[in-house]
Amino acid sequence: MVVIILTTTVFVQNKCYLYQISAEERIACYRKSIEQWLNTNLKIIVVENSGYPFNEFNEFISERFEIICFNENTLPEASYLIGNNSKGISELFSINYCIRNSKIIKNDFIIKITGRYFIPNFEEYIKKLNTYDALVQNDTNRCEIVGCNYYHRNFLFEINTDINHIEFLYTSRIQKLDKILILPKLQIPPTQIGGLNEIRYSL
């Protein structure tokens, strides 16, 4: 089985490389993406690290959909994130927190996808994931999509508190694994990216 972890941050703090800072705009972007992912057959987890509970999706909670919400500014174990402007460090914490607290992750292939993006027909590209150790998007210098077999989760998503660019960290770790699925260039609905005044049409 495959589980998709959608990483979200509604209320942005002092993180670097941010363009879209309006909570309302971010909520609207995430809602649109989540609604589309719910129409797939995949297990979906929304992890929110700034305290927005996404209660509007509570009716969909099931064995294949879960919302994990916390606030990294008030969670004692996340205190080292306070004042740190790296989005990557916060993302790693979110993924680890999600994996530890999820009720629906079993021995699944875990794929982290930045929450604002929906990928049409994604299931078609991941039919044979059980034969791979890890997955990356076509541009391996980016990390909107990255994943691994359940048994490599602690290696790929291990907390690192001394990183500037998480893309480099993921790349260096994945290169140490054997069987890597590199996805083709994936067309997506036009989506405002978070860090720049730019619309993205593919991943």
CORDAJO-V264617 format. One line per field, one symbol per residue. ss: DSSP state (2 for helix, 1 for strand, 0 for the rest). psi: psi as a letter, one per 20 degrees, with the letter a starting at -180 (. if undefined). burial: I if it has 9 or more other ideal C-beta (glycine too) atoms within 8 Angstrom, else O. A space follows every 50 residues. Layout:
BEGIN
ss->???
psi->???
burial->???
END
This chain:
BEGIN
ss->01111111000000000000002222222222222220000011111101 00002222220100111110100002222220000022222222222222 20000000111111000000022220002220011100000000111102 22222200000000022222222200000111000011111100000011 110
psi->qpppoopqognqblqrlpgoiphghggggggggghhhijrjqppppppjj jpilhijhiipaijpqpoproiiiogijhiipipjohgghgggggggggh iqiipdlqppoppphippoqkhhhikhkhijqhrprrgnijrkhpqrrqh ijghghjpppjlqhohghggghghiirgopooqrppprqppprhirmppp ir.
burial->OIIIIIIIIIOIOOIOOIIIOOIOIIIOIIIIIIOIIIOIOIIIIIIIII IIOIOOIOOOOOOOIIIIIIIIIOIOOIOOIOOIOIIIIIIIIIIIIIIO OIOIIOOIIIIIIIIIIIIOOIIOIIOOIOOIIIIIIIOIOOOIIIIIII OIIOIIIOOOOOIOOIIIIIIOIIOOIOOIIOIOOIOIOOIIIIOOOOOI OOI
END
